[in-house]
Amino acid sequence: MRGTFAVIDTRAMEDNVRAIRGVLRPGVQLLTAVKAGGYGHGAVPAARAALAGGATALGVASLEEALELRRAGIDAQVLVFGRVPAVGLPVAAAAGVDVTLTSDWATEGVPPCSPALRVHIKVDTGMARLGFRDTADALRAAEFVQSRSDMELVGLFSHLACADDLASDHAPRQAERFAAIVNAFEAAGLRPPQVHLANSAGTFRSASWHHDLVRVGISAYGLPPSADFPVPCTLTQAMHVYAVVQRVAWLDEGETVGYGATFRTARRTRVATLPIGYADGYHRVLSNRGQVLLRGRRVPVIGRVCMDQMMVDVTDVPEAAAGDVATVYGMAAPDVWNGGALQARTGADVAQWICDTFRAHQATQPSVLSLTEVARAADTISYELMCALAPRVVRLYV
Ligand SMILES: Cc1ncc(COP(=O)(O)O)c(C=O)c1O
């Protein structure tokens, strides 16, 4: 193993989904967004964990992502949030995948579908991304779906643009607009069984936005929708990323580190090299800004983050040595992984050993370098860091 790996805590995901269900109005269903490879966690394991935690539906961005779940034997309700072109609709129908009618099929001509295609109508209430902007057009689309014997009207939905911003009235205004559209559908006798609006932030912000189903992504993976958002239940980060120290070296005062020589040592400095870089999803903007945990302490990233490696200053961690395990984000690495113990293990049992020791250490409630914090240092959001975790980073599922 290269020495870069992620531990994905599927039990945490399951518990998160269960905890989020606990704050829903009675009878409200929970869809977990597993698009983009389960926000980087792996679509299939994330989907299985969500379903085990009580989700009844899954959300993806494309038909291809939906079919990946079906191929893995997952038969729960799956909704494609994005636009599926007309040629893909019979494929979706055959796979029992729900699709989003975003505005344009009626004019494209939809091939016959068997069994009936399950359709959700999307309305744009203030995101300006996809969906009908006009209620009359949305109603006509619903009538079009009703008129087809090979289509079933399953849902009506919209998406919130800033539900995580408590100071903004944008989300309440979207929710009001959406409620008016739902009323218009009801008045026309076209209200589908699944009316849905809320993402994670919307779910936590107002029970009146729950309707029939909530679509939860980020918080199922254990993160708040934004840094200071008050989450009303306990969430545990599911993604943990580690890198084994490759080399430790002394630099004299005045030497430079990395491409562009952007870091110059102000003292004799011990530098540790980690096998993780921007091609793994550790953004280059974290150069001279990020921190990792080593032997329980925070150490700064020095110099530019390279494609496959980066350097950290371990002068203040004298016991740090090659073969130790740095926590890039997530739970502080168990001490039993240090001193080359992890790399000394070979073969199939290493994954099991990592999982067992991870669980044992977790029970001691060690410190956590949260993705929210790393995202803040990187001027981005936890979503982006999760999704950026490259396929080449080995994922171990516990
Ligand atoms: C249509 C839709 N619904 C729900 C979600 C889940 O949002 P969050 O991860 O903020 O809970 C997303 C993700 O962006 C989405 O695109």
The ligand as an SDF file (V2000), in Angstrom:
LIG
                    3D

 16 16  0  0  0  0  0  0  0  0999 V2000
  -31.5050   18.0710   -5.4240 C   0  0  0  0  0  0  0  0  0  0  0  0
  -30.7110   17.8490   -4.1710 C   0  0  0  0  0  0  0  0  0  0  0  0
  -31.3420   17.4530   -3.0630 N   0  0  0  0  0  0  0  0  0  0  0  0
  -30.6770   17.2310   -1.9030 C   0  0  0  0  0  0  0  0  0  0  0  0
  -29.3160   17.3850   -1.8230 C   0  0  0  0  0  0  0  0  0  0  0  0
  -28.6080   17.1440   -0.5010 C   0  0  0  0  0  0  0  0  0  0  0  0
  -28.1180   18.3290    0.0190 O   0  0  0  0  0  0  0  0  0  0  0  0
  -27.2430   18.3590    1.3830 P   0  0  0  0  0  0  0  0  0  0  0  0
  -26.0030   17.5570    1.0950 O   0  0  0  0  0  0  0  0  0  0  0  0
  -26.9650   19.7810    1.6050 O   0  0  0  0  0  0  0  0  0  0  0  0
  -28.0760   17.7340    2.4300 O   0  0  0  0  0  0  0  0  0  0  0  0
  -28.6180   17.7960   -2.9570 C   0  0  0  0  0  0  0  0  0  0  0  0
  -27.1660   17.9990   -2.8770 C   0  0  0  0  0  0  0  0  0  0  0  0
  -26.6240   18.9780   -3.2750 O   0  0  0  0  0  0  0  0  0  0  0  0
  -29.3350   18.0280   -4.1670 C   0  0  0  0  0  0  0  0  0  0  0  0
  -28.7010   18.4140   -5.2750 O   0  0  0  0  0  0  0  0  0  0  0  0
  1  2  1  0
  2  3  1  0
  2 15  2  0
  3  4  2  0
  4  5  1  0
  5  6  1  0
  5 12  2  0
  6  7  1  0
  7  8  1  0
  8  9  2  0
  8 10  1  0
  8 11  1  0
 12 13  1  0
 12 15  1  0
 13 14  2  0
 15 16  1  0
M  END
$$$$
